[in-house]
Amino acid sequence: NNTLMESNYVKGRVKVWIPVSTRRIDDVVDIITNEGVFPVRVLEDVIV
């Protein structure tokens, strides 16, 4: 099983739903986890 916990990452796109605050589409936000900081580009605006 491939998980985000693996130490070897392959660059690509993964679609996930993460609630973040941003001003506009295409902003980059930092997602902070125990494993590090991951810059994520906002590609879609969803109002819930």
PDB file with SEQRES, HELIX, SHEET and CRYST1 records, atoms N, CA, C and O in Angstrom:
SEQRES   1 A   48  ASN ASN THR LEU MET GLU SER ASN TYR VAL LYS GLY ARG          
SEQRES   2 A   48  VAL LYS VAL TRP ILE PRO VAL SER THR ARG ARG ILE ASP          
SEQRES   3 A   48  ASP VAL VAL ASP ILE ILE THR ASN GLU GLY VAL PHE PRO          
SEQRES   4 A   48  VAL ARG VAL LEU GLU ASP VAL ILE VAL                          
SHEET    1 AA1 2 VAL A  28  THR A  33  0                                        
SHEET    2 AA1 2 GLY A  36  ARG A  41 -1                                        
CRYST1    1.000    1.000    1.000  90.00  90.00  90.00 P 1           1          
ATOM      1  N   ASN A   1       0.829  -1.193   0.000  1.00  0.00           N  
ATOM      2  CA  ASN A   1       0.000   0.000   0.000  1.00  0.00           C  
ATOM      3  C   ASN A   1       0.867   1.249   0.000  1.00  0.00           C  
ATOM      4  O   ASN A   1       1.813   1.360   0.780  1.00  0.00           O  
ATOM      5  N   ASN A   2       0.541   2.180  -0.874  1.00  0.00           N  
ATOM      6  CA  ASN A   2       1.225   3.469  -0.890  1.00  0.00           C  
ATOM      7  C   ASN A   2       0.453   4.437  -0.002  1.00  0.00           C  
ATOM      8  O   ASN A   2      -0.758   4.599  -0.152  1.00  0.00           O  
ATOM      9  N   THR A   3       1.152   5.067   0.909  1.00  0.00           N  
ATOM     10  CA  THR A   3       0.515   6.039   1.794  1.00  0.00           C  
ATOM     11  C   THR A   3       1.357   7.292   1.841  1.00  0.00           C  
ATOM     12  O   THR A   3       2.490   7.303   1.358  1.00  0.00           O  
ATOM     13  N   LEU A   4       0.814   8.349   2.418  1.00  0.00           N  
ATOM     14  CA  LEU A   4       1.560   9.593   2.578  1.00  0.00           C  
ATOM     15  C   LEU A   4       2.643   9.473   3.633  1.00  0.00           C  
ATOM     16  O   LEU A   4       3.453  10.387   3.787  1.00  0.00           O  
ATOM     17  N   MET A   5       2.675   8.360   4.369  1.00  0.00           N  
ATOM     18  CA  MET A   5       3.682   8.173   5.409  1.00  0.00           C  
ATOM     19  C   MET A   5       5.007   7.672   4.836  1.00  0.00           C  
ATOM     20  O   MET A   5       6.007   7.642   5.553  1.00  0.00           O  
ATOM     21  N   GLU A   6       5.038   7.281   3.567  1.00  0.00           N  
ATOM     22  CA  GLU A   6       6.274   6.778   2.976  1.00  0.00           C  
ATOM     23  C   GLU A   6       7.289   7.899   2.825  1.00  0.00           C  
ATOM     24  O   GLU A   6       6.916   9.062   2.667  1.00  0.00           O  
ATOM     25  N   SER A   7       8.564   7.555   2.873  1.00  0.00           N  
ATOM     26  CA  SER A   7       9.612   8.571   2.777  1.00  0.00           C  
ATOM     27  C   SER A   7       9.938   8.943   1.335  1.00  0.00           C  
ATOM     28  O   SER A   7      10.514  10.005   1.098  1.00  0.00           O  
ATOM     29  N   ASN A   8       9.591   8.108   0.373  1.00  0.00           N  
ATOM     30  CA  ASN A   8       9.851   8.408  -1.036  1.00  0.00           C  
ATOM     31  C   ASN A   8       8.561   8.885  -1.691  1.00  0.00           C  
ATOM     32  O   ASN A   8       7.568   8.159  -1.739  1.00  0.00           O  
ATOM     33  N   TYR A   9       8.592  10.114  -2.192  1.00  0.00           N  
ATOM     34  CA  TYR A   9       7.396  10.697  -2.795  1.00  0.00           C  
ATOM     35  C   TYR A   9       7.579  10.819  -4.301  1.00  0.00           C  
ATOM     36  O   TYR A   9       8.680  11.087  -4.782  1.00  0.00           O  
ATOM     37  N   VAL A  10       6.509  10.623  -5.032  1.00  0.00           N  
ATOM     38  CA  VAL A  10       6.505  10.840  -6.464  1.00  0.00           C  
ATOM     39  C   VAL A  10       5.674  12.089  -6.709  1.00  0.00           C  
ATOM     40  O   VAL A  10       4.538  12.189  -6.248  1.00  0.00           O  
ATOM     41  N   LYS A  11       6.251  13.047  -7.444  1.00  0.00           N  
ATOM     42  CA  LYS A  11       5.511  14.280  -7.709  1.00  0.00           C  
ATOM     43  C   LYS A  11       4.335  13.988  -8.620  1.00  0.00           C  
ATOM     44  O   LYS A  11       4.451  13.218  -9.574  1.00  0.00           O  
ATOM     45  N   GLY A  12       3.216  14.601  -8.327  1.00  0.00           N  
ATOM     46  CA  GLY A  12       2.027  14.423  -9.135  1.00  0.00           C  
ATOM     47  C   GLY A  12       0.870  15.170  -8.510  1.00  0.00           C  
ATOM     48  O   GLY A  12       1.062  16.035  -7.655  1.00  0.00           O  
ATOM     49  N   ARG A  13      -0.324  14.836  -8.938  1.00  0.00           N  
ATOM     50  CA  ARG A  13      -1.518  15.492  -8.414  1.00  0.00           C  
ATOM     51  C   ARG A  13      -2.374  14.492  -7.663  1.00  0.00           C  
ATOM     52  O   ARG A  13      -2.578  13.360  -8.102  1.00  0.00           O  
ATOM     53  N   VAL A  14      -2.861  14.932  -6.538  1.00  0.00           N  
ATOM     54  CA  VAL A  14      -3.780  14.138  -5.735  1.00  0.00           C  
ATOM     55  C   VAL A  14      -4.938  15.045  -5.363  1.00  0.00           C  
ATOM     56  O   VAL A  14      -4.725  16.151  -4.866  1.00  0.00           O  
ATOM     57  N   LYS A  15      -6.163  14.591  -5.597  1.00  0.00           N  
ATOM     58  CA  LYS A  15      -7.329  15.398  -5.263  1.00  0.00           C  
ATOM     59  C   LYS A  15      -7.798  15.029  -3.869  1.00  0.00           C  
ATOM     60  O   LYS A  15      -8.200  13.894  -3.616  1.00  0.00           O  
ATOM     61  N   VAL A  16      -7.743  15.999  -2.967  1.00  0.00           N  
ATOM     62  CA  VAL A  16      -8.215  15.806  -1.602  1.00  0.00           C  
ATOM     63  C   VAL A  16      -9.040  17.021  -1.209  1.00  0.00           C  
ATOM     64  O   VAL A  16      -8.886  18.102  -1.776  1.00  0.00           O  
ATOM     65  N   TRP A  17      -9.913  16.830  -0.234  1.00  0.00           N  
ATOM     66  CA  TRP A  17     -10.708  17.933   0.309  1.00  0.00           C  
ATOM     67  C   TRP A  17     -10.104  18.342   1.641  1.00  0.00           C  
ATOM     68  O   TRP A  17     -10.170  17.592   2.615  1.00  0.00           O  
ATOM     69  N   ILE A  18      -9.511  19.538   1.683  1.00  0.00           N  
ATOM     70  CA  ILE A  18      -8.903  20.067   2.901  1.00  0.00           C  
ATOM     71  C   ILE A  18      -9.499  21.450   3.141  1.00  0.00           C  
ATOM     72  O   ILE A  18      -9.342  22.335   2.299  1.00  0.00           O  
ATOM     73  N   PRO A  19     -10.176  21.656   4.266  1.00  0.00           N  
ATOM     74  CA  PRO A  19     -10.731  22.993   4.530  1.00  0.00           C  
ATOM     75  C   PRO A  19      -9.613  23.988   4.845  1.00  0.00           C  
ATOM     76  O   PRO A  19      -8.879  23.814   5.818  1.00  0.00           O  
ATOM     77  N   VAL A  20      -9.487  25.024   4.025  1.00  0.00           N  
ATOM     78  CA  VAL A  20      -8.481  26.068   4.227  1.00  0.00           C  
ATOM     79  C   VAL A  20      -9.127  27.422   3.954  1.00  0.00           C  
ATOM     80  O   VAL A  20     -10.167  27.510   3.301  1.00  0.00           O  
ATOM     81  N   SER A  21      -8.505  28.454   4.457  1.00  0.00           N  
ATOM     82  CA  SER A  21      -8.947  29.815   4.175  1.00  0.00           C  
ATOM     83  C   SER A  21      -8.004  30.430   3.155  1.00  0.00           C  
ATOM     84  O   SER A  21      -6.787  30.451   3.343  1.00  0.00           O  
ATOM     85  N   THR A  22      -8.585  30.930   2.072  1.00  0.00           N  
ATOM     86  CA  THR A  22      -7.792  31.582   1.036  1.00  0.00           C  
ATOM     87  C   THR A  22      -8.630  32.666   0.382  1.00  0.00           C  
ATOM     88  O   THR A  22      -9.857  32.634   0.463  1.00  0.00           O  
ATOM     89  N   ARG A  23      -7.993  33.606  -0.253  1.00  0.00           N  
ATOM     90  CA  ARG A  23      -8.712  34.703  -0.887  1.00  0.00           C  
ATOM     91  C   ARG A  23      -9.196  34.365  -2.288  1.00  0.00           C  
ATOM     92  O   ARG A  23     -10.224  34.875  -2.735  1.00  0.00           O  
ATOM     93  N   ARG A  24      -8.456  33.504  -2.984  1.00  0.00           N  
ATOM     94  CA  ARG A  24      -8.829  33.214  -4.372  1.00  0.00           C  
ATOM     95  C   ARG A  24      -8.284  31.847  -4.815  1.00  0.00           C  
ATOM     96  O   ARG A  24      -7.419  31.256  -4.168  1.00  0.00           O  
ATOM     97  N   ILE A  25      -8.811  31.385  -5.912  1.00  0.00           N  
ATOM     98  CA  ILE A  25      -8.322  30.163  -6.546  1.00  0.00           C  
ATOM     99  C   ILE A  25      -6.877  30.401  -6.988  1.00  0.00           C  
ATOM    100  O   ILE A  25      -6.517  31.529  -7.326  1.00  0.00           O  
ATOM    101  N   ASP A  26      -6.076  29.397  -6.992  1.00  0.00           N  
ATOM    102  CA  ASP A  26      -4.679  29.400  -7.422  1.00  0.00           C  
ATOM    103  C   ASP A  26      -3.734  29.928  -6.345  1.00  0.00           C  
ATOM    104  O   ASP A  26      -2.532  30.035  -6.591  1.00  0.00           O  
ATOM    105  N   ASP A  27      -4.242  30.259  -5.163  1.00  0.00           N  
ATOM    106  CA  ASP A  27      -3.363  30.583  -4.041  1.00  0.00           C  
ATOM    107  C   ASP A  27      -2.663  29.311  -3.578  1.00  0.00           C  
ATOM    108  O   ASP A  27      -3.181  28.210  -3.765  1.00  0.00           O  
ATOM    109  N   VAL A  28      -1.503  29.462  -2.981  1.00  0.00           N  
ATOM    110  CA  VAL A  28      -0.785  28.334  -2.399  1.00  0.00           C  
ATOM    111  C   VAL A  28      -0.847  28.470  -0.887  1.00  0.00           C  
ATOM    112  O   VAL A  28      -0.482  29.507  -0.334  1.00  0.00           O  
ATOM    113  N   VAL A  29      -1.310  27.421  -0.221  1.00  0.00           N  
ATOM    114  CA  VAL A  29      -1.378  27.410   1.242  1.00  0.00           C  
ATOM    115  C   VAL A  29      -0.465  26.303   1.750  1.00  0.00           C  
ATOM    116  O   VAL A  29      -0.266  25.289   1.080  1.00  0.00           O  
ATOM    117  N   ASP A  30       0.082  26.507   2.928  1.00  0.00           N  
ATOM    118  CA  ASP A  30       0.945  25.503   3.546  1.00  0.00           C  
ATOM    119  C   ASP A  30       0.114  24.593   4.437  1.00  0.00           C  
ATOM    120  O   ASP A  30      -0.590  25.068   5.329  1.00  0.00           O  
ATOM    121  N   ILE A  31       0.191  23.296   4.201  1.00  0.00           N  
ATOM    122  CA  ILE A  31      -0.444  22.294   5.047  1.00  0.00           C  
ATOM    123  C   ILE A  31       0.648  21.758   5.964  1.00  0.00           C  
ATOM    124  O   ILE A  31       1.637  21.193   5.496  1.00  0.00           O  
ATOM    125  N   ILE A  32       0.469  21.936   7.269  1.00  0.00           N  
ATOM    126  CA  ILE A  32       1.490  21.556   8.244  1.00  0.00           C  
ATOM    127  C   ILE A  32       1.082  20.254   8.917  1.00  0.00           C  
ATOM    128  O   ILE A  32      -0.006  20.148   9.482  1.00  0.00           O  
ATOM    129  N   THR A  33       1.976  19.254   8.850  1.00  0.00           N  
ATOM    130  CA  THR A  33       1.736  17.965   9.494  1.00  0.00           C  
ATOM    131  C   THR A  33       2.933  17.631  10.371  1.00  0.00           C  
ATOM    132  O   THR A  33       3.901  18.390  10.429  1.00  0.00           O  
ATOM    133  N   ASN A  34       2.863  16.504  11.046  1.00  0.00           N  
ATOM    134  CA  ASN A  34       4.006  16.056  11.848  1.00  0.00           C  
ATOM    135  C   ASN A  34       5.212  15.729  10.973  1.00  0.00           C  
ATOM    136  O   ASN A  34       6.345  15.751  11.454  1.00  0.00           O  
ATOM    137  N   GLU A  35       4.986  15.428   9.708  1.00  0.00           N  
ATOM    138  CA  GLU A  35       6.058  15.044   8.790  1.00  0.00           C  
ATOM    139  C   GLU A  35       6.701  16.229   8.091  1.00  0.00           C  
ATOM    140  O   GLU A  35       7.759  16.076   7.481  1.00  0.00           O  
ATOM    141  N   GLY A  36       6.093  17.403   8.163  1.00  0.00           N  
ATOM    142  CA  GLY A  36       6.668  18.571   7.504  1.00  0.00           C  
ATOM    143  C   GLY A  36       5.599  19.513   6.997  1.00  0.00           C  
ATOM    144  O   GLY A  36       4.419  19.381   7.319  1.00  0.00           O  
ATOM    145  N   VAL A  37       6.039  20.468   6.196  1.00  0.00           N  
ATOM    146  CA  VAL A  37       5.149  21.468   5.609  1.00  0.00           C  
ATOM    147  C   VAL A  37       5.034  21.179   4.114  1.00  0.00           C  
ATOM    148  O   VAL A  37       6.039  21.012   3.423  1.00  0.00           O  
ATOM    149  N   PHE A  38       3.790  21.121   3.624  1.00  0.00           N  
ATOM    150  CA  PHE A  38       3.546  20.804   2.230  1.00  0.00           C  
ATOM    151  C   PHE A  38       2.787  21.957   1.577  1.00  0.00           C  
ATOM    152  O   PHE A  38       1.651  22.236   1.960  1.00  0.00           O  
ATOM    153  N   PRO A  39       3.396  22.633   0.593  1.00  0.00           N  
ATOM    154  CA  PRO A  39       2.672  23.686  -0.119  1.00  0.00           C  
ATOM    155  C   PRO A  39       1.628  23.061  -1.046  1.00  0.00           C  
ATOM    156  O   PRO A  39       1.932  22.152  -1.819  1.00  0.00           O  
ATOM    157  N   VAL A  40       0.397  23.560  -0.956  1.00  0.00           N  
ATOM    158  CA  VAL A  40      -0.707  23.010  -1.740  1.00  0.00           C  
ATOM    159  C   VAL A  40      -1.387  24.150  -2.485  1.00  0.00           C  
ATOM    160  O   VAL A  40      -1.745  25.163  -1.886  1.00  0.00           O  
ATOM    161  N   ARG A  41      -1.565  23.983  -3.796  1.00  0.00           N  
ATOM    162  CA  ARG A  41      -2.240  25.003  -4.604  1.00  0.00           C  
ATOM    163  C   ARG A  41      -3.745  24.747  -4.592  1.00  0.00           C  
ATOM    164  O   ARG A  41      -4.189  23.616  -4.791  1.00  0.00           O  
ATOM    165  N   VAL A  42      -4.524  25.799  -4.360  1.00  0.00           N  
ATOM    166  CA  VAL A  42      -5.985  25.702  -4.336  1.00  0.00           C  
ATOM    167  C   VAL A  42      -6.480  25.759  -5.778  1.00  0.00           C  
ATOM    168  O   VAL A  42      -6.258  26.744  -6.482  1.00  0.00           O  
ATOM    169  N   LEU A  43      -7.157  24.689  -6.210  1.00  0.00           N  
ATOM    170  CA  LEU A  43      -7.622  24.600  -7.592  1.00  0.00           C  
ATOM    171  C   LEU A  43      -9.129  24.739  -7.740  1.00  0.00           C  
ATOM    172  O   LEU A  43      -9.625  24.918  -8.852  1.00  0.00           O  
ATOM    173  N   GLU A  44      -9.860  24.660  -6.643  1.00  0.00           N  
ATOM    174  CA  GLU A  44     -11.313  24.679  -6.746  1.00  0.00           C  
ATOM    175  C   GLU A  44     -11.896  25.339  -5.512  1.00  0.00           C  
ATOM    176  O   GLU A  44     -11.418  25.131  -4.397  1.00  0.00           O  
ATOM    177  N   ASP A  45     -12.936  26.139  -5.723  1.00  0.00           N  
ATOM    178  CA  ASP A  45     -13.608  26.824  -4.621  1.00  0.00           C  
ATOM    179  C   ASP A  45     -14.930  26.121  -4.338  1.00  0.00           C  
ATOM    180  O   ASP A  45     -15.774  25.990  -5.225  1.00  0.00           O  
ATOM    181  N   VAL A  46     -15.102  25.677  -3.115  1.00  0.00           N  
ATOM    182  CA  VAL A  46     -16.335  25.007  -2.713  1.00  0.00           C  
ATOM    183  C   VAL A  46     -16.846  25.692  -1.461  1.00  0.00           C  
ATOM    184  O   VAL A  46     -16.116  25.810  -0.477  1.00  0.00           O  
ATOM    185  N   ILE A  47     -18.081  26.140  -1.485  1.00  0.00           N  
ATOM    186  CA  ILE A  47     -18.675  26.776  -0.313  1.00  0.00           C  
ATOM    187  C   ILE A  47     -19.567  25.757   0.374  1.00  0.00           C  
ATOM    188  O   ILE A  47     -20.478  25.194  -0.233  1.00  0.00           O  
ATOM    189  N   VAL A  48     -19.287  25.531   1.657  1.00  0.00           N  
ATOM    190  CA  VAL A  48     -20.080  24.555   2.416  1.00  0.00           C  
ATOM    191  C   VAL A  48     -20.865  25.237   3.501  1.00  0.00           C  
ATOM    192  O   VAL A  48     -21.592  24.578   4.244  1.00  0.00           O  
TER     193      VAL A  48                                                      
END                                                                             
